[in-house]
Amino acid sequence: MKVFYSRISSNDGSQKHDRQLKDLKGFDYVLTDNFTGNSDLFDRPKGQQIKKLLDEGKLTHLEVHSIDRLGRNLLSVLSCWQALTEAGVTVVCRNPNIRNFDDNGDPDKFSELLLSILGSMYSFERSMIKMRQREGIIAKKLKHPQAYCGRRINTKDTPEHHLKKERSKKILDYLSRGTYSYSEIAKILKVSPVTITKTNRIAKELGML
């Protein structure tokens, strides 16, 4: 079953499917999504229909106008392309002009090379982002060492120290009122019920509640 898929991101008329919907003879389905590009293909309404055809073994050919229609970023596109290829589905992209299988059903070498290069570029960009993040953290540590000092090695959060924390004081205040449940306190103070239980236990052990 041959499917042509089109996606635009806007419903306000600023984008149109017309540019993508050309030369559509011979397709069993022409599916169009007006859906955000920040989503994987199979998370979109019509994309879910494509996924159903794929799962049922009915999808043999998927064609798109441009490769970014297949995912929300390069990794998403490459993952979708690989999944469809492994399922034996012919994937054709018009812009750029690439496909996973040639007319004889053999892997298209040029497309494989291009996608391999794109994959390497993505991996390189991700490594650069992580490196810049690490460099940023190191720079902040040097500029604001007190913000990263953490707890001293081989020291413990003693019961007394725990109760002196501003968060613990607020928890004890709500607990002492006797009108709030743990879940209500957790929601108000944005703390976990475990923290409330711990604070309550320590306070009782020290005779503060």
N, C-alpha and C positions, 0 to 999 in steps of 0.2 A: 504494500500500500504506500503510495507516494503522497507526501505531505509537504506543503509549503507553509512556512511559519513567518509571521511578521509581528514585530512589537514596536510600539511607540510609548513614550513615557508620560505624555500629557493628554488630558481630556478637554483642554480649553481651546483646541483648534489651532494651536501654535505649531503642532506637528501633525503630519498626515501620513497615512499608509500608502498613498498613491505612488510615491517614489519607489516603494518596495514591491508593490503589487503589479508587476509587469511580466509578460511572457509566462502565463500560468496555465497554459494548455497541458493536458495530460496528468494533472494532479487530482488525486481522489479527494483531498481535503485542502482547503486554504484557511488556515487558522490565524486570527489576528488578536493580539492582546493590547489593551490600553492599560499598561501596568508599569510601575516603577522599574527602572533598570537595576536597582539595588536588590535584586532577587535572583535566585537560581532559576533556570528554565522550568524545572519541574515543580516549582513553587507557585507558578503563575496559573491562572484559570485554564487557559488553552494549553499551557505547558503540561498540566496535569492530564489533559486529554491525550497528549502525545505520549506521556508516561504510561497511560492505560493501554494504548495501542502497542507500545513497546513490550509491556509485560505480557500481553496476550499473544505476542509473536506476530502481530499483523503489520508492524511498521518495517518497511524495507528501504525507504528512501526519505530523507529529511533535507529540505533545502531552505536556505535563508539568504537574505540580501547581503547582510554583513555579519562577520563572525561574532561581534559583540552581542548579537541577539541570543546567543547560546548561554550567556551567564552574566554575573554581576561584576566580575573582574577577570583578569587573565587566568588565574588559577581555576576559577569556576568554569570558564570556557574550556580550558584544557581537560578538566575532569569530565565534563559533559561529552566532549569530543571522544575521549578515550572510552567512556562507558558505551557510547553508541557504536564505536568501532568494534569493541569486544563483542557486542551483540550482533555484529554482522550487518548493521544498518549503514547504507551509503549516505554519507553526509556531504552536502555540496554547499559551498559558500560562494556567492557571486562577487563579493567585494571584500577582500581580494579573491581572485579566482583560484580557489583551492578545493580539493576533495580528498577524502580518505581512501577511496578505491577508484581505480581507473575503469574504463569501459569493459575490461576483461575480468574485473573482479579482483585484480591484484592491488596491493598497497601502492598508493601514489607516492613515489620517492620524493618529489619536490615538496609536496605537502608535509611529509614526514620531517624533512629537513627544516622547513619553515617553522613548524610547530616545536621542533626540538630547540631551535634558536630562541623562540618565544619563551619556552619553558626555562631555558638557561638565563634569559634576561630577567624573568620573574624571580628566579632564585637569587640572582645577583642583587637585584633591587631589595629583596627582603633582607639579605645579609647586610647590605649597606644601611638599611633602616635600623636594624638591630645594633649595628656598630655605632650609629649616631646616638641611639638611645643610651647605650653604655657610656659613651663619651659625655653625654649630657648629665648622667647620674654622677659620674666622677667629678665633673666640673661643679655640680651643686654641692657635693660632699666637701670639696675644697673650699667653697665659698661659704657654706652654711654647715659646718661640721656638727653643730649641736642638733640639727634636724635629723641626723642619721646615727646619733650615738647609740641608740638602743639601750638595752639593759646591760650592765657590766657583766663580763664573763664570771661564771661561778657564783653569781648572786641569784637570790630567789625573791619572788614577790611575796613578802611576808604578809600574814593576815592583817597586821596593823597598817602596813603600807597600802594594802589593797583597799582598806576602808577609808584611807585618807584621799583617795582619788576622787575628783569632782564627780565622775560618773557614779561611783559607789554611793556618795553622799546623796545624790538625787534619787537613786534607787531606794535607799533607806528612808528617805523622806516620803516617797509614795507608799512604801510598805507600811510605814508607821501610821498612815492614815486609815488603813484597813478597809478601804473602799475600792481598791483597784486590784484587778487580777494580774497574774504574771503576763498574760498576753497583752493586756492593755498597757502595762508599764513598758513592755518591750517595744510596742508600737510607738508610744509617746517619746521614749528616750532613744529609740533606734538601737537597742541592744538585744542580745539573744537571751532567751529564757534561761539558758545555762548560766550566763553571767549573773542573772537575778538570783537563781538558786544558790550559786556560790556565795554571793554577797550576803544573802539571808542566813546561810549556814554559819558563815564566819561571824556575823553580828550576834547570832544567838550563842555561839561558843564563847564570845568575849563579853556576853551579858549586856549587849547593847540593844537587844530587842526582847 
